[in-house]
Amino acid sequence: MIDRSEMEKRFYVSSFDGLRAIGILSIIIYHLYSYRLPGGFLGLDIFLILAGYFMTNRLMTSLMNDGKIPLKQFLLKRLARIALPLIAMLVLVFIYITLFQNEMLVNLRGSFTSSLVFLNNWWQIFQAQTFIPNLLTENPFEHLWYISLAFQFYLLWPIVFAFLSLFLKKHNSLFVAIVVLATASFGLMLFSYKGADSLTYVTMSTGTRLFSMLIGSCTALLYPLDRFQKEHKSRVPYEQYLRLIPIVLMFILLFTLGRNEDITYRGGMLIFDLTVAAVILMSVHPKVGTGILFRFKPLTVIGRRSLSYYLWFLPIIVLYQAKMGIAGSSNLIHGIIQLVLILFFGEVWYQVFEKRRYLQIVRKLMGLLNEKTAYGKQILFGICAVPLIILAVGLVQSTSKLSEQEATLTELIHTNQTIVDNTQQTDKKLLKTINNVVGLTREETVFSSNSSITFI
């Protein structure tokens, strides 16, 4: 979703945008109607796999053509694509909350700042291990853990890939090494998953989610992007029907796997990721019949805007539901309104940032500096100063301190847990073994066991 390299633009395959659309639509539907699509959160895995696929393609091309990986240029291009729309969304949402939904500022400063430095996933992991945040309010920036995770991968993978390529000259050896790394990452997920208490770490940690991107990397080694430009020759009978199998399985898993189910983290997510890789290998080629499904025009339009939609979907849902006082969007009308808002803000962000029309806005603002009168400079100063002042006020007001209601609820939870622990300890005391003493009745023996009485 973030990665759209020059190579992808040169070898543009619209089917990949269709696959991106399935990913972003699954995520949005999951957050609006999770009971309809319990596995919709796996749409993020589609993005992770595609990120690994396109990134590894770019790295292989650089090594083959130039014999080196331009790491600095590589990172700057990806940073330029994500940083501006991300910062603009963060600032605008934070200003809106400061002005109109001030009660949601609790614990928002850390989420805001960690997102700016692409460490939101680790900030959320730390929060989950220290106390129970936002019991009564949702965090509109919670989804940005994926952006942080993806950028961490962009930072680490070129270095690791270059190191592996230096010692492993054969294509097959490189493939095996990446498979080993992916297996280790999945093994870390298996080892780390201990139920609901470990869910934040398992789903957001760089180590436990690395295997999804590495599966995409393996897919790139098996079927590089330039092969999608070549004619496809059918070699297997009923091949067009076989290509439907991974597509059907992908949707079955989206409708069956749940975020809080053990099976998801003990193999289900891995099966889904391998299925998506199979879809890339078998089903999205533009010259095969199933490729038509992914080239459906509305899907490709949505897929090209997937980054902008992703940035805005959760702030819209969280702020709208908090404002309307609804706990979910089971009401169809509320769901439609939220979807329209997501499409609107996503389209604006796509046109302004991904189409680079913000450059026109910057030129017009800079033109105010060239005016001979002070009027233009005053307007420019106001445009810059007012939002910054509001943002500063919001950052000061936002603390990690729980609201009165949240503090009461947290205290109640801890009190109840203490009662449960004490009850369990009491039960253990009552169940302890009591030896019989000759000459005493059963009642006398029980009484003496709880007293400081010895018998000689």
C-alpha positions in Angstrom: 0.0 0.0 0.0 2.8 2.4 0.8 5.3 1.0 -1.6 4.7 2.1 -5.2 8.1 2.1 -6.8 9.3 3.3 -10.1 9.5 -0.3 -11.3 5.9 -0.9 -10.4 5.0 2.2 -12.4 7.0 1.0 -15.4 5.6 -2.5 -15.2 2.1 -1.4 -14.1 -0.3 -4.3 -13.4 -3.8 -3.1 -12.6 -4.6 -6.4 -10.9 -2.4 -5.5 -8.0 -4.6 -2.4 -7.4 -7.6 -4.7 -7.3 -5.9 -6.8 -4.7 -5.1 -3.7 -2.7 -8.8 -2.7 -2.9 -9.8 -6.1 -1.4 -7.4 -5.4 1.5 -8.6 -1.9 2.3 -12.3 -2.8 1.9 -11.9 -5.8 4.2 -10.3 -3.5 6.8 -13.0 -0.9 6.6 -15.9 -3.4 6.7 -14.3 -5.2 9.6 -14.2 -1.9 11.7 -17.8 -1.0 10.7 -19.4 -4.5 10.8 -16.9 -6.9 12.3 -19.6 -9.5 12.8 -20.1 -9.5 9.0 -16.5 -10.0 8.1 -14.6 -11.3 11.2 -11.4 -11.8 9.3 -11.4 -8.4 7.7 -8.4 -7.3 9.8 -6.3 -9.7 7.6 -6.6 -7.1 4.9 -3.4 -5.7 6.5 -1.6 -8.9 5.7 -2.4 -8.3 2.0 -0.7 -4.9 2.3 2.3 -6.4 4.1 2.7 -9.1 1.5 2.5 -6.7 -1.4 5.0 -4.4 0.4 7.5 -7.3 0.7 6.8 -8.3 -2.9 7.4 -4.8 -4.5 10.3 -3.9 -2.2 12.2 -7.1 -3.0 11.5 -6.6 -6.7 13.1 -3.2 -6.5 16.1 -4.4 -4.5 16.7 -7.3 -7.0 16.5 -4.9 -9.9 19.0 -2.5 -8.3 21.4 -5.3 -7.6 21.2 -6.8 -11.1 21.4 -3.4 -13.0 23.7 -1.4 -10.7 25.4 -4.0 -8.5 24.3 -2.1 -5.4 21.3 -0.9 -3.4 20.8 2.9 -3.2 19.6 2.7 0.4 19.4 6.5 1.0 17.5 7.2 -2.2 15.3 4.2 -1.6 14.2 5.4 1.9 13.8 9.0 0.9 11.4 8.1 -1.8 9.2 6.1 0.5 9.4 8.6 3.2 8.4 11.4 0.8 5.3 9.4 -0.2 4.0 8.7 3.3 5.3 11.5 5.5 3.4 14.5 4.1 -0.1 12.9 4.0 0.5 11.2 7.4 1.6 14.5 9.1 -1.2 16.4 7.5 -3.8 13.9 8.7 -2.3 13.8 12.2 -2.3 17.6 12.6 -5.8 18.1 11.2 -7.4 15.3 13.3 -5.6 16.6 16.5 -6.7 20.1 15.9 -10.3 18.9 15.3 -10.3 16.9 18.5 -8.8 19.9 20.5 -11.6 22.2 19.3 -14.7 19.9 19.1 -14.1 16.6 21.0 -11.7 17.6 23.7 -12.6 14.6 25.9 -10.7 12.3 23.5 -7.4 14.0 24.1 -6.6 11.6 26.9 -3.5 9.6 26.1 -3.4 10.9 22.5 -0.1 12.8 22.7 2.0 9.6 22.8 0.1 8.1 19.9 0.6 11.3 17.9 4.3 11.7 18.5 5.1 8.0 18.1 3.4 8.0 14.7 5.5 11.0 13.6 8.7 8.9 14.2 7.2 5.6 12.9 7.3 3.9 16.3 3.5 3.7 16.9 3.5 -0.1 17.0 6.0 -0.2 19.8 4.4 2.6 21.7 1.1 0.6 21.7 2.9 -2.5 22.8 4.5 -0.6 25.7 1.1 0.9 26.6 -0.5 -2.5 26.7 2.2 -3.8 29.1 1.9 -0.9 31.6 -1.7 -0.1 32.1 -5.2 -0.2 30.5 -5.5 2.8 28.2 -8.7 4.3 26.7 -11.2 2.1 28.3 -14.1 4.4 27.4 -12.6 6.1 24.4 -11.1 4.7 21.2 -7.8 6.0 19.8 -8.2 7.5 16.3 -4.5 6.9 15.6 -4.4 3.2 16.7 -4.3 2.0 13.0 -1.0 3.8 12.4 0.9 0.9 13.9 0.9 -0.6 10.4 2.5 2.5 8.9 5.3 2.3 11.5 5.8 -1.4 11.0 6.0 -1.0 7.2 8.6 1.8 7.5 10.7 -0.3 9.9 10.7 -3.0 7.3 11.7 -0.5 4.7 14.6 0.5 6.9 15.8 -3.0 7.9 15.1 -5.2 4.8 17.4 -3.5 2.3 20.3 -3.9 4.7 19.5 -7.6 5.4 18.8 -8.3 1.8 22.1 -6.7 0.7 24.0 -8.7 3.4 22.4 -12.0 2.3 23.1 -11.3 -1.4 26.7 -10.6 -0.6 27.2 -14.2 0.7 24.5 -16.1 -1.1 25.1 -15.7 -4.8 22.7 -18.4 -6.0 19.0 -17.5 -6.3 17.9 -20.7 -4.6 20.2 -20.1 -1.6 18.8 -16.6 -1.2 15.2 -18.0 -1.3 16.0 -20.6 1.3 17.5 -18.0 3.6 14.4 -15.8 3.4 12.2 -18.9 4.1 14.3 -19.5 7.2 13.8 -16.0 8.4 10.1 -16.1 7.7 9.9 -19.4 9.7 11.7 -17.9 12.6 9.3 -14.9 12.6 6.3 -17.2 12.6 7.9 -19.3 15.3 8.2 -16.1 17.4 4.5 -15.5 16.9 3.7 -19.1 18.1 6.0 -18.7 21.1 4.7 -15.2 22.1 1.0 -15.9 21.7 -0.4 -16.5 25.2 -4.0 -15.5 24.6 -5.7 -12.1 24.8 -3.0 -10.6 27.0 -0.4 -11.0 24.4 -2.5 -9.9 21.4 -1.0 -6.4 21.1 2.5 -7.7 21.0 1.7 -10.5 18.6 -0.2 -8.4 16.1 2.1 -5.3 16.2 5.6 -6.4 16.9 8.1 -6.1 14.1 9.5 -9.6 14.8 6.1 -11.4 14.9 4.8 -9.7 11.7 7.9 -9.9 9.6 6.9 -13.3 8.1 4.1 -11.7 6.1 6.4 -9.3 4.3 9.0 -12.1 3.9 6.4 -14.3 2.2 5.9 -11.4 -0.2 9.7 -11.4 -0.7 9.7 -15.1 -1.5 6.9 -14.5 -4.0 9.0 -11.9 -5.7 11.9 -14.3 -6.1 9.6 -17.0 -7.5 7.7 -14.7 -9.9 9.3 -11.2 -10.5 7.2 -8.3 -11.6 8.4 -8.2 -15.1 7.0 -11.7 -15.8 3.5 -10.2 -15.6 4.3 -8.4 -18.9 4.9 -11.7 -20.7 2.3 -13.9 -22.5 1.0 -16.7 -20.4 0.8 -20.2 -21.8 -1.6 -22.7 -20.2 0.2 -25.9 -19.2 -2.3 -27.7 -17.0 -5.8 -29.0 -17.9 -8.6 -26.9 -16.4 -6.1 -24.4 -15.3 -8.6 -21.5 -15.3 -10.6 -23.3 -12.6 -7.5 -24.1 -10.5 -6.7 -20.4 -10.4 -10.0 -19.8 -8.6 -9.0 -22.0 -5.7 -6.7 -19.5 -3.9 -9.2 -16.7 -4.5 -12.1 -18.7 -3.0 -9.9 -19.8 0.0 -8.8 -16.2 0.6 -12.4 -15.1 1.0 -13.3 -18.1 3.1 -10.6 -17.2 5.6 -11.7 -13.5 5.6 -15.2 -14.7 6.6 -14.1 -17.3 9.1 -10.9 -16.3 11.0 -11.5 -14.1 14.0 -9.1 -11.6 15.6 -9.5 -13.1 19.1 -9.4 -16.8 18.1 -6.3 -18.9 19.0 -6.3 -20.6 15.6 -5.6 -17.3 13.9 -2.2 -17.0 15.5 -1.4 -20.7 15.6 -1.5 -21.2 11.8 -4.5 -19.4 10.5 -2.7 -16.2 9.6 0.1 -18.1 8.0 -2.3 -20.0 5.8 -4.0 -16.8 4.8 -0.6 -15.2 3.9 0.4 -18.2 1.8 -3.0 -18.1 0.1 -2.5 -14.4 -0.8 0.9 -15.4 -2.2 -0.8 -18.1 -4.3 -3.2 -15.5 -5.6 -0.3 -13.4 -6.7 1.4 -16.4 -8.4 -1.7 -17.9 -10.0 -4.6 -15.5 -10.2 -3.7 -11.8 -10.9 -1.8 -12.2 -14.2 -3.4 -9.8 -16.7 -3.4 -12.5 -19.4 -5.4 -15.2 -17.4 -9.1 -15.3 -16.9 -9.1 -14.7 -13.1 -7.1 -11.5 -13.7 -10.3 -9.9 -15.0 -11.7 -10.1 -11.4 -8.9 -7.9 -10.1 -8.9 -5.5 -13.0 -12.5 -4.5 -12.4 -12.4 -0.8 -12.8 -14.0 0.3 -9.4 -11.6 -2.0 -7.6 -8.5 -0.6 -9.3 -9.7 3.0 -8.5 -10.1 2.1 -4.9 -6.8 0.3 -4.8 -4.9 3.3 -6.1 -6.3 5.3 -3.2 -5.8 2.6 -0.6 -3.1 4.6 1.3 -5.3 7.7 1.6 -8.3 5.6 2.7 -6.2 3.8 5.2 -5.0 7.0 6.8 -8.6 8.3 7.3 -10.8 5.3 7.9 -10.2 4.9 11.7 -10.2 8.7 12.6 -13.5 9.0 10.8 -15.1 5.9 12.4 -13.8 6.7 16.0 -14.7 10.4 15.9 -18.1 9.9 14.3 -19.1 7.1 16.7 -18.0 9.1 19.7 -19.8 12.2 18.5 -23.0 10.2 17.8 -22.8 8.2 21.0 -22.9 4.8 19.2 -20.8 1.8 20.2 -20.8 0.4 16.7 -22.3 0.8 13.2 -24.9 -1.9 13.2 -27.2 0.8 11.9 -27.0 0.8 8.1 -27.4 4.6 7.9 -24.5 5.3 10.2 -22.4 2.9 8.3 -23.1 4.6 5.0 -22.4 8.0 6.4 -19.0 6.9 7.8 -18.2 5.2 4.5 -19.0 8.4 2.5 -16.8 10.5 4.8 -13.9 8.0 4.4 -14.3 8.2 0.6 -14.4 12.0 0.7 -11.4 12.6 2.9 -9.5 9.8 1.2 -10.2 11.3 -2.2 -9.1 14.8 -1.1 -5.8 13.4 0.3 -5.2 11.3 -2.8 -5.7 14.4 -5.1 -3.7 16.7 -2.8 -0.7 14.5 -1.9 -0.5 11.5 -4.1 -1.2 13.6 -7.2 1.2 16.2 -5.8 -1.3 19.1 -6.1 0.0 20.4 -2.7 2.8 21.9 -4.7 0.3 24.3 -6.3 -0.9 25.3 -2.8 2.6 25.8 -1.6 3.4 28.1 -4.6 0.3 30.2 -4.0 1.2 30.6 -0.3 4.8 31.5 -1.2 3.4 34.0 -3.6 2.0 35.9 -0.6 5.5 36.5 0.6 6.3 38.3 -2.6 3.5 40.8 -2.2 4.7 44.3 -1.6 2.1 45.0 1.1 2.2 43.4 4.5 -1.3 42.1 4.0 -0.2 39.0 2.2 2.4 38.2 4.8 -0.1 38.6 7.6 -2.5 36.2 5.9 0.4 33.7 5.5 1.4 34.1 9.1 -2.2 33.5 10.3 -2.5 30.4 8.1 0.6 29.0 9.7 0.3 30.3 13.3 -3.3 29.6 14.2 -3.1 25.8 13.5 0.2 25.5 15.3 -1.2 27.3 18.4 -4.3 25.1 18.5 -2.0 22.0 18.0 0.2 23.2 20.9 -2.7 23.7 23.2 -4.0 20.2 22.4 -0.6 18.6 23.0 -0.4 20.3 26.4 -3.9 19.3 27.4 -3.4 15.7 26.2 -1.8 13.6 29.0 -1.5 9.9 29.8 -3.7 10.5 32.8 -7.0 8.5 32.7 -10.2 10.4 32.9 -12.3 10.1 36.1 -14.6 7.5 34.6 -11.7 5.5 33.2 -9.8 5.7 36.5 -12.9 4.5 38.4 -13.4 1.6 36.0 -9.7 0.7 36.1 -9.8 0.6 39.9 -12.9 -1.5 39.8 -11.2 -4.0 37.5 -8.1 -4.2 39.8 -10.3 -4.6 42.8 -12.3 -7.4 41.3 -9.1 -9.1 40.2 -7.8 -8.9 43.8 -11.0 -10.4 45.1 -10.6 -13.3 42.6 -7.0 -13.9 43.6 -7.8 -13.8 47.3 -10.7 -16.2 46.8 -8.4 -18.6 44.9 -5.8 -18.4 47.8 -8.6 -19.0 50.4 -9.8 -22.1 48.4 -6.3 -23.4 48.4 -6.1 -23.1 52.2 -9.4 -24.8 52.7 -8.3 -27.7 50.4 -5.1 -28.4 52.4 -4.5 -31.9 53.7 -5.4 -32.4 57.4 -3.9 -35.5 59.1 -5.9 -37.5 61.6 -5.0 -37.6 65.2 -5.8 -40.6 67.3 -8.4 -39.9 70.0 -9.8 -36.7 68.4 -13.0 -36.3 66.5 -13.0 -34.9 62.9 -14.3 -31.5 64.1 -11.6 -31.3 66.8 -8.9 -32.2 64.3 -10.1 -29.5 61.8 -10.2 -26.9 64.7 -6.7 -27.7 65.9 -5.3 -27.5 62.4 -6.2 -23.8 62.3 -4.9 -23.1 65.8 -1.4 -23.0 67.3 -1.9 -26.4 69.1 0.5 -29.3 69.0 -0.1 -32.8 70.2 2.7 -34.9 71.7 
